Amino acid sequence: MTFMQSLQAARRGNDSLVCIGLDPEPAKFPAALRGDPDAIFAFCRAIVDATADLVCCFKPQIAHFAAHGAEDALERLIAHIHDAHPGVPVILDAKRGDIGSTAQNYVVEAFDRYGADAVTVNPYLGCDSVQPFLDRADKGVILLCRTSNPGARDLQDLLVRGGDGIERKLYQHVAEIVAREWNANGNCALVVGATYPEELADVRRRVGDLPLLVPGVGAQGGDVAAVVKNGRTADGGGLMISSSRAILYAGSGEDFAAAARAAAQDLRETINRYR
C-alpha cells in the first residue's frame, strides 16, 4: 500500500487521528532504563508496543536519535514498527530540503536507509528541491506550511505575489501551490500547527481534503477542539494530530508504557468526541 492508503486504513482500523511523536530524551527516561546502552530503542519500542492500536501513525524525530549517535536504533525502531504492527505508517520527521544530488540522497536516507513511509520536507528552496521526494509516488511528502512555533510569523506571514498577481501570505501560497501543482501523485500533506487554529481553517479551505499533520497539542498548548473543528475534512478525517512529550513522558516509573497508553487513549477519545 502507499503511505496515503496505509494512513487511511490505520485511521479507520484504529478509529484514530492520533500521531505519536517519538522524540526520545534519555534524561527523562525511567531510572530502570538509564544504565541500558540500548535505552533509546528500548524506550521507544515500549511506547510503540503499548500504543500501536491507538494511533494512525508514528513520527520519530531524527535529531533526537542522531544527537545521541542512535541512528541504528532509529533504523531498528522503524523496522520493528513495520514487523510488529504492520499497517501503521511511519513518518520520519527530518524536515529535509536541498537541491540536486543532495536532495536525492535525502530521499535515499528517508525511504531506503530508514524505511520510512513518509518524510517531512522544507519547501522553501522551491519545487526542484522537493521533486525527488514527490517522484516516490508510494511515499508521503509532508511539507512545512504553517508551523507551530512562535517565530513562524517572522516569515510565513509575509505577503508575496503569486503568478496570478494576487497577494497572499507566504504560508497560503505554499498551501495552494502544493495542493494545485505539486500533488500530481496524490502523496502530499502539509504541516500546520495546532497553535494557530484560524490559519488551520484557512489552509483547510485552500487545500480541500489534503491531509494535514498538526503538531502542537499537549505540551505546546494547542486546543484539540479547535484543531478538529478547523482542520477536519467532511468525513471527520484529514488530520494527523501529533503529540510527543505529553504521551512519552506521561509516567516516569516502571509503568511508563502503560501511562503512555493511557495518555494516548485519552487523546484519541478527546479527538473523537469532536469529530
HELIX and SHEET records of a PDB file:
HELIX    1   1 PHE A    3  ASN A   14  1                                  12    
HELIX    2   2 PRO A   26  LYS A   28  5                                   3    
HELIX    3   3 ALA A   31  LEU A   33  5                                   3    
HELIX    4   4 ALA A   39  THR A   51  1                                  13    
HELIX    5   5 ALA A   52  LEU A   54  5                                   3    
HELIX    6   6 ILE A   62  ALA A   66  1                                   5    
HELIX    7   7 GLU A   71  ALA A   84  1                                  14    
HELIX    8   8 GLY A  100  VAL A  107  1                                   8    
HELIX    9   9 VAL A  108  ARG A  113  3                                   6    
HELIX   10  10 CYS A  127  LEU A  134  1                                   8    
HELIX   11  11 PRO A  150  ALA A  152  5                                   3    
HELIX   12  12 ARG A  153  GLN A  156  1                                   4    
HELIX   13  13 LEU A  170  ILE A  177  1                                   8    
HELIX   14  14 VAL A  178  TRP A  182  3                                   5    
HELIX   15  15 PRO A  197  VAL A  207  1                                  11    
HELIX   16  16 GLY A  218  GLN A  220  5                                   3    
HELIX   17  17 VAL A  224  GLY A  231  1                                   8    
HELIX   18  18 ARG A  245  LEU A  248  1                                   4    
HELIX   19  19 PHE A  256  TYR A  274  1                                  19    
SHEET    1   A 8 CYS A  57  PRO A  60  0                                        
SHEET    2   A 8 VAL A  18  LEU A  22  1                                        
SHEET    3   A 8 LEU A 239  SER A 243  1                                        
SHEET    4   A 8 LEU A 212  VAL A 214  1                                        
SHEET    5   A 8 CYS A 188  VAL A 192  1                                        
SHEET    6   A 8 GLY A 140  ARG A 146  1                                        
SHEET    7   A 8 ALA A 118  VAL A 121  1                                        
SHEET    8   A 8 ILE A  91  ARG A  96  1                                        
SHEET    1   B 2 LEU A 159  ARG A 161  0                                        
SHEET    2   B 2 GLU A 167  LYS A 169 -1                                        
END                                                                             
